[in-house]
Amino acid sequence: MSFSLFLALIGVFALGGAVGYILRWAIALSKRGSLELELKQRLLEAKEEASKILERAESEAQRLLEERLESITERERSVQKLEERLIAREEALDKRLAEYEAAQKAIEEEKQRLVKEQAAIAKQREEVQTALEKVAGMSRQEALEALYARLEQEHEEDIMRRIHKLEQEGEARFERKAQEILTSVIHRLGNSVASDVMATIVPIPSEDMKGKIIGKEGRNIKAFERATGVEVIIDDSPGTIMLSSFDPIRRQIARIALENLMLDGRIQPARIEEAVEKAKEEVNKIIKQKGEEAAYEAGVFNLNPKTLMILGRLYFRTSYGQNVLQHSVEVALLAGMLAEELGADVQVAKAGGLVHDIGKALDHEVQGSHVEIGRKILMKFGEDERIIKAMQAHHEEYPYETIESVIVQVADAISAGRPGARRDSVEQYLKRLEDLEAIATSFEGVQKAYALSAGREIRVFVQPEVVSDVGARTLARNIARRIEEELRYPGEIKVHVIRENRVVEYAR
């Protein structure tokens, strides 16, 4: 009974499961049908949308294609027009080139013809000249010289009058301008021109000091001379001792050392060497200080410190009684003023004037003229080439390459030639006058010559039957040139050539 019931229950469960499965399958089948319908509907809509998009794209592409074709067509028309213009221009150029070549050919033919004609004319001229020379018995150059000599002889008075007039007008104009400039410059510079000679005589406080300086058996004076390189001269002159040496630096070192030794009172070889070393240091300081002060006073900057050191040595150097460093500063100031008046480089002119005599600081140690030594110093220390060119021509050893070189030469002459700036010994003065007159009388036709105005002027009297008026002018130039070449002098020398005719007759 229970087993049957169990089977019945199993059957009921099995039947319920089958019915449930069938129901689920039917529901799922119905849902699947509706989903497929929805998908088909969406697919149909998508196809329609794609068809519309494709139509629009085809329409836009067609429009763009038509616009592009129109642009290409327009460009092709422009290119065609440009080609036509280029072809026309090329044809015109070909035509002009053909015309040019034809003209060039014609010119070349004409040139060849002219060359042939010129050669023929030259040949004919040579033949005519040869025939004339043969007939005249002289060459063309000889004929020209004879013609010039005859014209000069016939028209000498007219030529002289014309030359004199031109010289007077030109000299008056340029001399007036030069005088204005030089007067202005000299008035602007009011430096003292008092002569300066470095002292070589040392005063001593008493005569007993001479014995201390000499020392036992002269050992102190020998040690002093050996340490300084200066000769000490002790004579009967009361209250003084003389120091003698060609080197002004050595004299200055010796003077300072001797003064310090006399102040100290202890004079012996060991103390002498110490005093000399201290004096050297003191002189080097003075040299450096004087070089810097000179550059500052002249307004010259950016010079090499070694150049300034050598420049300061000129403080102890004199030339014709004039202190060379003071002279250099004066030349620098004068050169700067002249450069300002003439529109030249003021700084270059000043620097050239300041260092123009720098070679004199070493001219007793190095062989050569002070100009050449100065050039080597400036080149060694890398100074500006324009400064070197400005200083190297002040004694005319080198040509005037710049306007500043002329300015430095003029400024040097002004400084050296100012009244009282320099003084010569009597022997040098007389020797210069003798040389001046000897140069003038060495020329043919000179009767006598006199040097006047302290050698600043020379008057030359010529024989009128030997020297003509034109020859007198030539003679004056030749004498001036010889003086410039053979003599050295401050300033300038005026040459007067005097030609006069004297007719003497006696009435009896």
Legacy VTK file of the C-alpha trace (Angstrom):
# vtk DataFile Version 3.0
C-alpha trace
ASCII
DATASET POLYDATA
POINTS 508 float
0.000 0.000 0.000
2.650 2.333 0.842
4.723 1.221 -2.148
1.844 2.021 -4.523
1.434 5.357 -2.943
5.121 5.948 -3.366
4.940 5.101 -7.040
1.909 7.341 -7.416
3.721 10.190 -5.850
6.670 9.602 -8.167
4.414 9.665 -11.139
2.750 12.844 -10.013
6.151 14.513 -9.582
7.301 13.320 -12.958
4.170 14.599 -14.627
4.477 17.991 -12.881
8.081 18.287 -14.001
7.183 17.505 -17.584
4.353 20.007 -17.593
6.680 22.680 -16.084
9.382 22.008 -18.697
6.838 22.285 -21.511
5.519 25.543 -20.074
9.061 27.032 -19.738
9.921 25.950 -23.312
6.814 27.632 -24.660
7.509 30.864 -22.777
11.116 30.918 -23.993
10.021 30.232 -27.550
7.588 33.122 -27.469
10.305 35.502 -26.108
12.781 34.423 -28.768
10.330 35.214 -31.526
9.772 38.766 -30.291
13.582 39.390 -29.966
14.222 38.282 -33.533
11.495 40.593 -34.746
13.114 43.499 -32.869
16.507 42.693 -34.323
15.128 42.531 -37.845
13.417 45.870 -37.322
16.689 47.505 -36.134
18.633 45.985 -38.997
16.119 47.405 -41.457
16.415 50.873 -39.903
20.202 50.711 -39.973
20.198 49.810 -43.662
17.924 52.731 -44.428
20.199 55.129 -42.458
23.295 53.792 -44.203
21.628 54.277 -47.555
20.854 57.877 -46.709
24.441 58.535 -45.491
25.833 56.951 -48.640
23.632 59.125 -50.803
24.759 62.261 -48.963
28.419 61.254 -49.232
28.092 60.584 -52.945
26.430 63.963 -53.413
29.195 65.788 -51.417
31.921 63.918 -53.282
30.373 64.861 -56.585
30.269 68.513 -55.514
33.905 68.535 -54.357
34.990 66.800 -57.541
33.251 69.397 -59.662
34.886 72.265 -57.657
38.308 70.659 -57.977
37.910 70.122 -61.693
36.905 73.764 -62.094
39.985 74.919 -60.100
42.274 72.687 -62.178
40.731 74.013 -65.352
41.286 77.604 -64.204
44.927 76.887 -63.314
45.500 75.218 -66.637
44.213 78.332 -68.354
46.610 80.506 -66.222
49.548 78.229 -66.976
48.705 78.343 -70.648
48.640 82.155 -70.596
51.984 82.229 -68.691
53.525 79.866 -71.206
52.350 82.085 -74.020
53.920 85.143 -72.339
57.187 83.301 -71.711
57.316 82.142 -75.295
56.742 85.719 -76.480
59.459 87.059 -74.124
61.883 84.369 -75.201
61.297 85.296 -78.806
61.921 88.980 -77.958
65.130 88.080 -76.065
66.327 85.973 -78.969
65.711 88.904 -81.237
67.562 91.348 -78.953
70.434 88.868 -78.508
70.773 88.592 -82.247
70.794 92.408 -82.512
73.397 92.660 -79.705
75.635 90.080 -81.323
75.383 91.919 -84.593
76.219 95.242 -82.891
79.102 93.613 -80.989
80.467 92.224 -84.196
80.222 95.643 -85.821
81.998 97.261 -82.852
84.764 94.666 -82.946
85.241 95.263 -86.653
85.313 99.031 -86.044
87.801 98.555 -83.207
90.101 96.497 -85.406
89.847 99.138 -88.094
90.686 101.909 -85.600
93.627 99.911 -84.243
94.975 99.524 -87.753
94.476 103.223 -88.435
96.110 104.141 -85.111
99.079 101.937 -85.914
99.333 103.529 -89.340
99.135 107.029 -87.802
101.774 106.138 -85.198
104.015 104.813 -87.930
103.502 107.971 -89.972
104.192 110.099 -86.895
107.412 108.233 -86.230
108.434 108.675 -89.851
107.621 112.397 -89.707
109.449 112.754 -86.363
112.453 110.890 -87.714
112.472 113.115 -90.798
112.191 116.239 -88.635
114.964 115.101 -86.308
117.115 114.352 -89.347
116.446 117.783 -90.809
116.816 119.632 -87.485
119.832 117.655 -86.365
118.453 117.056 -82.805
116.130 114.596 -81.047
112.605 115.332 -79.880
113.694 115.620 -76.246
116.498 117.981 -77.182
114.087 120.079 -79.222
111.666 120.281 -76.276
114.439 121.280 -73.898
115.636 123.927 -76.342
112.074 125.219 -76.739
111.513 125.340 -72.983
114.837 127.087 -72.445
113.999 129.663 -75.104
110.512 130.254 -73.693
111.916 130.539 -70.204
114.524 132.992 -71.370
112.063 135.097 -73.368
109.314 135.082 -70.767
111.368 134.890 -67.596
109.962 138.127 -66.249
106.359 137.040 -66.845
107.019 133.627 -65.310
108.677 135.199 -62.291
105.818 137.647 -61.835
103.248 134.842 -62.051
105.172 132.564 -59.700
105.686 135.403 -57.255
101.995 136.275 -57.295
100.906 132.662 -56.775
103.422 132.155 -53.992
102.402 135.346 -52.269
98.702 134.503 -52.421
99.198 130.894 -51.330
101.739 131.680 -48.650
99.668 134.522 -47.262
96.543 132.390 -47.044
98.158 129.295 -45.536
100.514 131.248 -43.321
97.614 133.252 -41.916
95.683 130.074 -41.116
98.754 128.366 -39.655
99.546 131.412 -37.534
96.016 131.474 -36.186
96.180 127.814 -35.199
99.681 127.959 -33.725
99.033 131.218 -31.874
95.858 129.792 -30.383
97.628 126.621 -29.300
100.652 128.407 -27.790
98.431 130.847 -25.890
96.314 128.002 -24.526
99.403 126.274 -23.101
100.979 128.417 -20.426
103.641 125.979 -19.163
106.842 127.348 -17.736
109.784 127.110 -20.112
112.504 127.500 -17.538
115.509 125.288 -18.242
116.204 122.425 -15.865
119.533 120.718 -15.247
119.649 117.785 -12.824
122.095 118.478 -10.014
125.331 116.497 -9.885
126.861 118.548 -7.088
126.076 117.363 -3.551
126.496 119.827 -0.670
128.183 118.502 2.485
127.634 119.833 5.990
131.328 120.132 6.857
134.809 119.493 5.537
135.234 116.606 7.984
132.568 114.726 6.045
134.941 114.498 3.058
137.296 112.379 5.149
134.490 110.034 6.172
133.387 109.681 2.553
136.933 108.890 1.433
137.540 106.459 4.306
140.702 104.741 5.387
142.998 104.398 2.386
140.037 105.401 0.204
138.043 102.215 0.826
134.715 104.026 1.356
134.914 106.045 -1.845
136.023 102.958 -3.789
133.128 100.931 -2.387
130.734 103.783 -3.219
131.983 104.093 -6.797
131.857 100.310 -7.259
128.283 100.080 -5.937
126.895 103.058 -7.876
129.003 103.113 -11.047
129.524 106.865 -10.486
132.823 108.678 -10.182
133.099 110.776 -7.014
135.224 113.897 -7.471
136.458 115.498 -4.249
138.558 118.614 -4.737
139.346 121.748 -2.847
135.917 123.292 -3.501
134.460 123.995 -0.067
131.177 122.414 0.934
130.567 120.360 -2.240
131.281 116.973 -3.783
130.784 116.305 -7.514
129.269 113.110 -8.940
130.194 112.284 -12.551
128.503 109.680 -14.775
127.015 109.529 -18.269
123.922 107.828 -16.809
121.530 110.310 -15.104
119.808 107.477 -13.211
123.082 106.405 -11.681
123.847 109.987 -10.692
120.467 110.282 -9.000
120.916 106.976 -7.131
124.382 108.063 -6.036
123.133 111.469 -4.873
120.291 109.987 -2.790
122.547 107.303 -1.312
125.270 109.833 -0.439
122.787 112.216 1.209
121.311 109.362 3.292
124.783 108.214 4.336
125.721 111.741 5.429
122.501 112.015 7.431
123.187 108.667 9.096
126.856 109.500 9.733
127.977 105.845 9.602
129.881 105.526 6.334
131.426 102.110 5.712
131.352 99.598 2.820
128.511 97.512 4.263
126.368 100.582 4.986
127.174 101.958 1.519
125.754 98.867 -0.207
122.575 99.062 1.903
122.193 102.767 1.196
122.648 102.214 -2.552
120.021 99.441 -2.623
117.543 101.639 -0.741
118.325 104.522 -3.094
117.621 102.267 -6.111
114.223 101.340 -4.669
113.465 104.991 -4.000
114.493 106.022 -7.529
112.362 103.236 -9.040
109.386 104.521 -7.056
110.101 108.063 -8.263
110.399 106.824 -11.864
107.071 104.973 -11.673
105.368 107.932 -10.000
106.727 110.461 -12.516
105.667 108.292 -15.482
102.116 107.955 -14.150
101.925 111.662 -13.276
103.130 112.631 -16.772
100.512 110.405 -18.443
97.783 111.799 -16.182
98.839 115.406 -16.789
98.916 114.850 -20.558
95.538 113.073 -20.535
96.928 109.869 -22.036
95.473 106.621 -20.718
95.674 102.857 -21.388
99.445 102.841 -21.880
101.289 99.725 -20.750
102.657 100.108 -17.167
106.104 99.088 -18.441
105.922 101.870 -21.009
105.100 104.346 -18.226
108.022 102.997 -16.174
110.468 103.725 -19.008
108.786 107.082 -19.637
109.397 108.068 -15.997
113.161 107.669 -16.533
113.023 110.808 -18.690
112.499 112.793 -15.469
116.230 112.436 -14.886
117.189 113.254 -18.482
117.817 116.702 -19.960
118.332 117.852 -23.527
119.964 121.245 -24.093
119.085 122.042 -20.479
115.389 121.174 -20.993
113.880 118.404 -18.868
112.858 115.706 -21.368
109.824 114.473 -19.414
108.479 118.012 -19.019
109.157 118.567 -22.723
107.250 115.335 -23.580
104.209 116.395 -21.559
104.264 119.802 -23.236
104.483 118.192 -26.688
101.520 115.939 -25.814
99.375 118.920 -24.773
100.365 120.924 -27.853
99.690 117.936 -30.132
96.264 117.441 -28.577
95.345 121.078 -29.178
96.591 120.991 -32.766
94.704 117.761 -33.431
91.555 119.318 -32.018
91.956 122.341 -34.317
92.668 120.189 -37.394
90.049 117.496 -36.777
92.567 114.688 -36.178
92.531 111.949 -33.503
93.275 113.850 -30.283
94.138 110.795 -28.158
96.533 109.351 -30.729
98.243 112.743 -31.163
98.585 113.177 -27.388
99.983 109.676 -26.894
102.406 110.093 -29.813
103.625 113.397 -28.383
104.054 111.958 -24.886
106.199 108.996 -25.995
108.009 110.653 -28.923
111.294 110.890 -26.954
110.923 107.682 -24.889
113.960 106.224 -26.647
116.160 108.823 -24.901
115.614 106.928 -21.642
117.730 104.061 -23.008
119.780 105.587 -25.829
123.001 105.322 -23.777
122.314 101.600 -23.124
120.954 100.450 -26.499
122.515 101.077 -29.893
120.601 103.205 -32.385
118.841 106.568 -32.576
116.313 107.434 -29.889
113.521 107.267 -32.507
114.404 103.687 -33.437
114.798 102.698 -29.785
111.425 104.272 -28.974
109.739 102.328 -31.814
111.159 99.052 -30.495
110.005 99.835 -26.932
106.448 100.624 -28.013
106.250 97.590 -30.316
107.585 95.309 -27.565
104.931 96.405 -25.088
102.117 96.173 -27.659
101.184 99.835 -27.939
98.758 100.986 -30.642
100.292 101.071 -34.131
98.745 104.519 -34.717
100.737 105.871 -31.746
103.948 104.387 -33.160
103.302 105.995 -36.553
102.588 109.332 -34.845
105.880 109.392 -32.900
108.338 107.863 -35.370
108.416 110.764 -37.872
109.190 113.677 -35.539
112.817 113.787 -36.781
111.858 112.763 -40.332
113.623 109.405 -40.030
110.352 107.847 -41.179
107.784 109.265 -43.625
104.646 111.060 -42.434
102.048 108.276 -42.696
99.249 109.997 -40.763
98.201 113.559 -39.972
98.971 112.828 -36.305
102.639 112.233 -37.189
102.841 115.717 -38.735
101.119 117.194 -35.675
103.622 115.558 -33.291
106.549 116.920 -35.341
105.084 120.449 -35.265
104.348 120.224 -31.525
107.911 119.032 -30.868
109.308 121.977 -32.844
107.086 124.440 -30.944
108.127 123.075 -27.543
111.812 122.990 -28.416
111.841 126.341 -30.213
109.990 128.442 -27.647
112.182 131.262 -26.265
114.172 130.060 -23.262
113.109 126.445 -23.589
116.583 125.174 -24.473
120.116 126.408 -24.210
123.249 125.347 -26.070
126.831 125.516 -25.002
128.965 128.195 -26.630
130.907 125.562 -28.565
127.771 123.927 -29.955
126.317 127.313 -30.811
129.405 128.448 -32.743
129.759 125.068 -34.447
126.164 125.221 -35.693
126.667 128.709 -37.107
129.867 127.635 -38.882
128.192 124.575 -40.394
125.255 126.705 -41.501
127.449 129.174 -43.381
129.608 126.362 -44.823
126.560 124.667 -46.343
125.380 127.913 -47.963
128.784 128.828 -49.439
129.303 125.329 -50.873
126.836 126.023 -53.707
127.980 127.415 -57.048
127.334 131.112 -57.580
127.201 131.985 -53.858
129.329 135.034 -53.093
128.994 135.171 -49.320
126.646 134.004 -46.553
125.896 135.296 -43.038
124.139 133.438 -40.221
121.932 135.772 -38.149
119.407 135.703 -35.309
121.217 133.021 -33.309
121.274 130.705 -36.286
117.552 131.026 -37.012
118.209 132.908 -40.251
120.841 132.854 -42.991
121.307 135.448 -45.722
122.977 134.272 -48.922
124.335 136.735 -51.497
124.740 135.321 -55.023
126.557 136.497 -58.147
123.868 137.921 -60.477
125.723 136.963 -63.637
125.827 133.296 -62.520
122.437 132.842 -60.811
119.203 134.045 -62.431
115.991 134.964 -60.600
114.508 131.513 -61.248
117.808 129.940 -60.231
117.770 131.941 -56.988
114.532 130.293 -55.952
115.924 126.872 -56.809
119.084 127.687 -54.857
117.061 128.674 -51.779
115.165 125.368 -51.859
118.395 123.370 -52.295
120.109 125.151 -49.395
117.088 124.582 -47.137
117.022 120.901 -48.110
120.754 120.494 -47.358
120.302 122.143 -43.958
117.431 119.788 -43.123
119.483 116.754 -44.144
122.792 117.632 -42.473
122.016 119.750 -39.394
119.990 119.179 -36.232
118.390 122.252 -34.693
115.275 123.236 -32.741
112.578 125.182 -34.576
113.215 126.355 -38.134
115.845 128.278 -40.113
114.849 130.909 -42.652
116.934 131.028 -45.848
117.222 134.356 -47.684
118.818 134.369 -51.152
119.639 137.901 -52.288
120.435 138.706 -55.934
121.097 142.289 -56.920
122.580 143.970 -59.999
124.894 146.925 -59.525
126.003 149.025 -62.484
128.948 151.320 -61.853
130.109 153.956 -64.347
132.520 156.841 -63.922
132.048 160.332 -65.390
135.390 161.971 -66.229
LINES 1 509
508 0 1 2 3 4 5 6 7 8 9 10 11 12 13 14 15 16 17 18 19 20 21 22 23 24 25 26 27 28 29 30 31 32 33 34 35 36 37 38 39 40 41 42 43 44 45 46 47 48 49 50 51 52 53 54 55 56 57 58 59 60 61 62 63 64 65 66 67 68 69 70 71 72 73 74 75 76 77 78 79 80 81 82 83 84 85 86 87 88 89 90 91 92 93 94 95 96 97 98 99 100 101 102 103 104 105 106 107 108 109 110 111 112 113 114 115 116 117 118 119 120 121 122 123 124 125 126 127 128 129 130 131 132 133 134 135 136 137 138 139 140 141 142 143 144 145 146 147 148 149 150 151 152 153 154 155 156 157 158 159 160 161 162 163 164 165 166 167 168 169 170 171 172 173 174 175 176 177 178 179 180 181 182 183 184 185 186 187 188 189 190 191 192 193 194 195 196 197 198 199 200 201 202 203 204 205 206 207 208 209 210 211 212 213 214 215 216 217 218 219 220 221 222 223 224 225 226 227 228 229 230 231 232 233 234 235 236 237 238 239 240 241 242 243 244 245 246 247 248 249 250 251 252 253 254 255 256 257 258 259 260 261 262 263 264 265 266 267 268 269 270 271 272 273 274 275 276 277 278 279 280 281 282 283 284 285 286 287 288 289 290 291 292 293 294 295 296 297 298 299 300 301 302 303 304 305 306 307 308 309 310 311 312 313 314 315 316 317 318 319 320 321 322 323 324 325 326 327 328 329 330 331 332 333 334 335 336 337 338 339 340 341 342 343 344 345 346 347 348 349 350 351 352 353 354 355 356 357 358 359 360 361 362 363 364 365 366 367 368 369 370 371 372 373 374 375 376 377 378 379 380 381 382 383 384 385 386 387 388 389 390 391 392 393 394 395 396 397 398 399 400 401 402 403 404 405 406 407 408 409 410 411 412 413 414 415 416 417 418 419 420 421 422 423 424 425 426 427 428 429 430 431 432 433 434 435 436 437 438 439 440 441 442 443 444 445 446 447 448 449 450 451 452 453 454 455 456 457 458 459 460 461 462 463 464 465 466 467 468 469 470 471 472 473 474 475 476 477 478 479 480 481 482 483 484 485 486 487 488 489 490 491 492 493 494 495 496 497 498 499 500 501 502 503 504 505 506 507
